[in-house]
Amino acid sequence: MTDKEFKRKPNRKGLDRTAAVAFSSLYRAGNDKQIGNATECYMALHPKASRKTANAMGSRWLNDPMVQELLEEHNQRVLMRADITQERIMNELACLGFYNPQDFFNADGSPKSITELDERAARAITGLDTVNIGNGEEGVGQVLKLKLADKRPALVDMGKHIGMFKERIEHTGKDGGPIETKDLSENDLARRVAFILTKATKQK
């Protein structure tokens, strides 16, 4: 599909499946330049296109409904194969945020070996380090040092997920005053939107 063929049909619903599949495949699994870069993907399919055209059309193709649907289907397949679910992520965060330090010690206060820890306690461990102690005359032994998760980040993430922490963002104009607005013509608005889309595409 050429630029002209696409532009000649302003009322069409979107790309045909062949173009959408080709573009989405490059966007998620192309070469290093193409992955996540709509401009490079468009240029790969349209080698004669100018960089300016590729910037604009790449963004347009990326936002095409069928391309978005194909990318979402791929993401869901990846999550399923990796067994990544919301429930599993929340359970893992709960292990990091709700572990009890007492679970790492026996009733007499001696530390448990790592094989004695239950699964939830073991999941709170974020680092292991073996340290040699002693000397040749007295004997040499090893001490296993455990690094436990910082509870706060996990608790904050879970709190945000259930809506405990509401983030409030205020926008102000110059010197803290109100934001100044003015009416724009349709042409001015179109130019500004095109500039923003082009700038966003270049930053990908």
Buried (B, 14 or more C-beta within 10 A) or exposed (E): BEBEEBEEEEEEEBBEEEBBBBBBBBBBEBEEEBBEBBBBBBBBBBEEBEEEBBBBBBBBBBEBEBBBEBBEEBEEEEEEEEEEEEEEEBEBBBBBBEBEEEBBEEEEEEEEEEEEBEEBBBBBBEEEEEEEEEEEEEEEEEEEEBEBBEEEEBBBBBEEEEEEEEEEEEEEEEEEEEEEEEEEEEEEEEEEEEEEBBEEBEEB
